[in-house]
Every structure is written in C-alpha cells, then in structure tokens.
Amino acid sequence: MSYGLIIGFQYYNYNANKTFFYFRNAGYNIDRLYLYALTCDALAYGILLSLLKLVKYWVSIF
C-alpha cells in the first residue's frame, strides 16, 4: 500500500506534466505504463516471497 501511495504522490505532484507529455509524444499511455510497472513489481514480489518460503522450508527439512 505504501508503494502505491509513493508512486501516486510522485506522479501527481512532481512528474505528471513532464512524464505525461514525454510518453504521450512517444505514443504510450502513461496510465498503462504505471499499471504494467506495478503489475511486474507485484509479480516479482510474489515470486521472491514464494522462493523465500520454499528455501526456509528446505532449510528446516535438512
């Protein structure tokens, strides 16, 4: 939740105008880019958390 708040605060208060025009001129939708970045980050977090739990389980067995 804090990660989303930080991104939202930064996006709306500091970089909204600059990044919006840069990506719009490049042909990208800024909302979709933020969604992709957040989705990739959440997937990476889930995968790393699962691997950590798996390693802890392996360590407890051996």
N, C-alpha and C positions, 0 to 999 in steps of 0.2 A: 504494500500500500504506500509506503514512504517513497519507493522508487517511482511510482506513478505520480505522486504529488510533486516530487522534484522535477520530473520531466515536464509536467504541466506548468509548473511555476516558471521554469526556464523558457519554455515555449511561448507562453502567453505574455510574459513580461519583458524578456530580453531579445529573443531571436525571431519573434513571429514575423515581422515585416521582412527582415533580411532573408531568412531561410525560405519563406513562402515565395518570394519573387524569384529566388535562385532556382528552386526546384520547379516552379511553375514554368519558367522560361526554358528549363531543360525538358519539360514535358511530363514531370512526375506529379502525382497528387501527394501533398505533404501529409495529409491525414493517413493515407495508405502506407506511407513510409514509416510513420510513427507506429502504426499498428503492426507492420512487419517486424520492426525492431523490437517492440515489446513482446511479440509472439516468440521470436527467436530467443530472446533473453529468458522468457519463462520456460521454454523447452530445454534450453541449456541448464537452467537451474534444476528442473525436474530430473534430467538425466544425471547430473552431478550428484544430486541428493540420493538418487537410487543407487548409484555406484558406491557412494559413501556407506550407505546402509548395507550393501552387499559385502563390501570389504570388512565392515565391522562384524558381520555375521561369520565370514570366513575366519577372521581372527579369533572369534570366540570358539569356533569348532576346533581349530588347531591350537 
